[in-house]
Amino acid sequence: MLNDQIIADNRALIARNRELECELASLKAKLGAVSRIADKYHDRASTILEGWGDKPMGGTDLGRFHAFEQMVGEIREVLG
């Protein structure tokens, strides 16, 4: 009797572990996607900055640059 309960409990724990492993894999995939988004925005900001060279940045490029860099900073802060 006790042995049967232990076996049933172990099977339930194994099933839950599988569920958690699937959830973890899904979260890792989402985390990777968010990280790639941050990299893309960082690349866009770098492209804007490089386009201006030594000249002071202005106009809409300045606003876009700051917006991209702010998004990247916030994403990276959340990701740790």
N, C-alpha and C positions, 0 to 999 in steps of 0.2 A: 504494500500500500504506500508506504513512505517513499519507496524506490520509484513507484509509478509517478508520484507527485513531483519528485525531483527531476525525473526525465521530462515530464510535461513542462515544468518550469524552465528547464534548460532549453527545450525546443522553442518556447516562447521568447526566451532571451536571444537565442540565435536568430530568430525571425526579426526581432526588433533591431538587432545589430545590423542585419542586412538592410533594413529600411533606413537606418541612420547612415550607413555607408552610401546609399543611393542619394540621400539628402546632401551629404557632405560633398559628393562628386558634383552634384548640381550647383551647390554654392561655390565650389572652386571654379567651375566653368563661368559662372556669373562674375566672380571676382576677376578672373582673367579678362573677361570682356570689358569690364569697367576700367581695368588697368590699360588695356589697349586704347580705349577712348581717351584716357588721359594722355597717353603717348601721342595720339593723333592731334589733340589740341595743342600740346607742347610743340609738335612739329610745325603746326600752322603758325603759332606765335613766333617761332624761330625764323620761319620763312618771311614773315612780315618784317621782323627786325633786320634780317639780312638784306632785304630789299631797300632799306633806307641807308645802309652803309654807315658812313660817318655823319650824315646829315641828321638834324633833330627830327624826330618822328612827329607827325601831325595828322590832322584830319581824322577821317574815320579809321585809318590804320591804327592810330594811337588808341582809340576806344576798343577796337577789336583785339589789339594786342593785350591790353589790360584785362579784357573780359576772358580771353583764352587763358592767360596766366592765372587769373583768379580761379577759374574752373579747375585747372590742373592742380593748383595748390589745395583747393578744398577736397578734391578727389583723393589726392595723395595723403592728406591729413586723415581722412576717414579710413583709408586702406592701411595706414600705419607705416 
